[in-house]
C-alpha cells in the first residue's frame, strides 16, 4: 500500500501486551484475489512504567491505524480479537473507524479455514514480508469439527514460534471476503 491508493483496505490486529508479539495486517481485493499489502509488527520492549518488564502497548497499533488513515488509507474496517484490544478499538470507533470483533470461537475458526483454502487454491498474494513468512513456518494447523459437526475446520495454532502476522492475516482476509454480520461498534 502506498499513500493515494484508492482501494478499500481491510485491516486486522492480533494484539498482545507482553510475552508475545503484535501484528497489524492490511489486505485489499482485486478481482476477488486477496492481496496482502501491509504488515506491521511489534515486539515487547522494556518499559519503566512496568519496572523494566518488556511489554507491548496495544495503543501502538491503534496509533498506526490512525496514522494510516491520516495518510489517505481508505480503511473499510478493522477486525480484532477483543482479548487485548477492546479499549483501543473503542477509541478507533470514536474516531470514526468501523471496527468489529473476531472472537476465538467460530469466527476465528472460519477465518483460519478460509485462509488455508485461499493459500491452497492460489487465491491470495502476499508482499513477501519476512515476519509473515516466519509466522507461516512457525504455525501448526489443528482440525476441529465445524458448527454442524460434520465439516472440518482448521485453526491456526502456535507451533515453534510466533504466529501473530498469520492470525492477523486470517482475520483480515475473512473480513474482506464476507459481509460482516454485526453492526459497527458504537463508541
Helices and strands as residue ranges (DSSP letters): E 8-14, E 22-30, E 33-42, E 45-46, G 48-50, E 54-55, H 59-70, E 74-80, H 82-94, E 99-101, H 106-121, E 124-125, H 130-138, E 139-145, E 152-158, H 164-177
